[in-house]
Amino acid sequence: MKYSRVVVKIGSNVLATEEGLPDETHIAHLVEQIAALRNCGLQVLLVSSGAVASARGRVQLADGTDQVTRRQVLAAVGQIQLLQLYHRLFEQQGITIAQVLVTKDDFRDRNHYFNIKNCFSGLLQHHILPIINENDVVSVTELMFTDNDELAGLVASMMDADALLILSNVEGIYTGHPQHPESRLIEEVSAEMNLSRFISTEKSGFGRGGMLTKTNIARRVAQLGIGVHIVNGKRPHILTDVLLQNLHRGTYFKPHKKVSGIKKRIAHSRDFAKGKVFLNQGAVDAITSERAISLLPVGVTHIEGQFEKGDLVQIYNPQGELIGVGVAQYGAEKAKERIGKKGQKPLVHYDYLFIE
């Protein structure tokens, strides 16, 4: 596998000691590896957790402080500590870094989306390493990413990366609990594999996510044509082993056929849809086939929500299961008038239709 642009996501558990404090020795080792990647010509975007963990032991919060305020305070203090550490370590490698803090809302608005993409492109063009994190100070409740795995997936799709590396504190995905002697590592995941019976819903020690989140994100990113490696970030030389030595480590999600940049953005924007479109089985069979087929009103059974031309709509099969998302070519009122009718303009054109 030959990569030219990669996104590396480092989880809190990888950056922290068992006590939850920053593991400066290991962080320095990761920085050295990223420097080695760049010296070999790879463009790297780093999505780093660890801000909240960096503030532990430095801030004494009053008893009774609510969880939202607690996270905001720790993130505000810890982000400075984390970036100071990164700045010092990367400066020793001759690398200039830039901090980019984002919220989920930034990916909802088209102008914000392309502003962020332009920022990342400019930083890479000038050989500056972007260090990206969620802005936990303002990201609360519905504005929050599931965790930084979701953010990393969005960045990888936005920047048309060749690969996404998710650094966890386990080797990858196992057929059972990683500590069970009969469990074995699943080395490669194809589109057809069902992993649901293997994945634990247990959360990571210091982060918000877990292996279930990582698996869901990895599948979605691989579906967009980007290979995903879930690996043990505590393992020495893990980045250079995978990306430079081409050694097999962890669990690899094989990429599907590449899709357009427009469809990549649509794929990660389903939570921002304004309406729901329900189809009959014939329409489902048509748009999920290998052929390039647009979504026509004749296959629609009913519509929910109010949307205008250009808004995103979620697409459901007769069983009520979400199967895709797309950009409406006209509004909900006109769409309702055309339900079940032949010879009508597509409700969602194929170029703006993403099937999961």
ZIWOMO-V142101 format. One record per backbone hydrogen bond with DSSP energy under -1.0 kcal/mol. CO is the residue of the C=O (numbers start at 1). NH is the residue of the N-H. If there is no record, write none. Layout:
{{CO	NH} {CO	NH}}
//
This chain:
{{4	43} {5	162} {6	45} {7	165} {8	47} {9	167} {10	49} {11	15} {12	16} {15	23} {17	20} {21	17} {22	24} {23	27} {24	28} {25	29} {26	30} {27	31} {28	32} {29	33} {30	34} {31	35} {32	36} {33	37} {34	38} {35	39} {37	42} {38	41} {43	6} {45	8} {46	132} {47	10} {50	54} {55	58} {55	59} {62	65} {66	70} {67	71} {68	72} {69	73} {70	74} {71	75} {72	76} {73	77} {74	78} {75	79} {77	81} {78	82} {79	83} {80	84} {81	85} {82	86} {83	87} {84	88} {85	89} {86	90} {87	91} {88	92} {90	95} {91	94} {96	129} {98	131} {100	133} {102	135} {103	106} {104	107} {105	109} {109	113} {110	114} {111	115} {112	116} {113	117} {114	118} {115	119} {116	120} {117	121} {118	122} {119	123} {120	124} {121	125} {122	126} {123	128} {124	127} {129	98} {130	46} {131	100} {132	48} {133	102} {134	136} {135	138} {135	139} {138	140} {140	143} {141	144} {143	104} {147	151} {148	152} {149	153} {150	154} {151	155} {152	156} {153	157} {154	158} {155	159} {156	161} {157	160} {162	227} {163	7} {164	229} {165	9} {166	231} {167	11} {168	233} {173	186} {177	180} {180	183} {184	175} {187	252} {189	254} {190	193} {195	198} {195	199} {209	204} {210	214} {211	215} {212	216} {213	217} {214	218} {215	219} {216	220} {217	221} {218	222} {219	223} {221	224} {221	226} {222	225} {222	256} {224	259} {227	164} {228	253} {229	166} {230	251} {231	168} {232	235} {235	238} {237	241} {238	242} {239	243} {240	244} {240	245} {241	247} {251	230} {252	189} {253	228} {260	264} {261	265} {262	266} {263	267} {264	268} {266	269} {269	272} {270	273} {275	314} {276	304} {277	316} {278	301} {280	284} {281	285} {282	286} {283	287} {284	288} {286	289} {291	293} {295	347} {295	348} {296	299} {297	300} {297	340} {299	280} {302	278} {304	276} {307	332} {308	311} {311	328} {312	274} {313	326} {314	277} {315	323} {315	324} {316	279} {317	320} {321	317} {323	356} {324	315} {325	354} {326	313} {328	310} {331	335} {332	336} {333	337} {334	338} {338	341} {347	329} {348	295} {349	352} {350	353} {352	327} {354	325}}
//
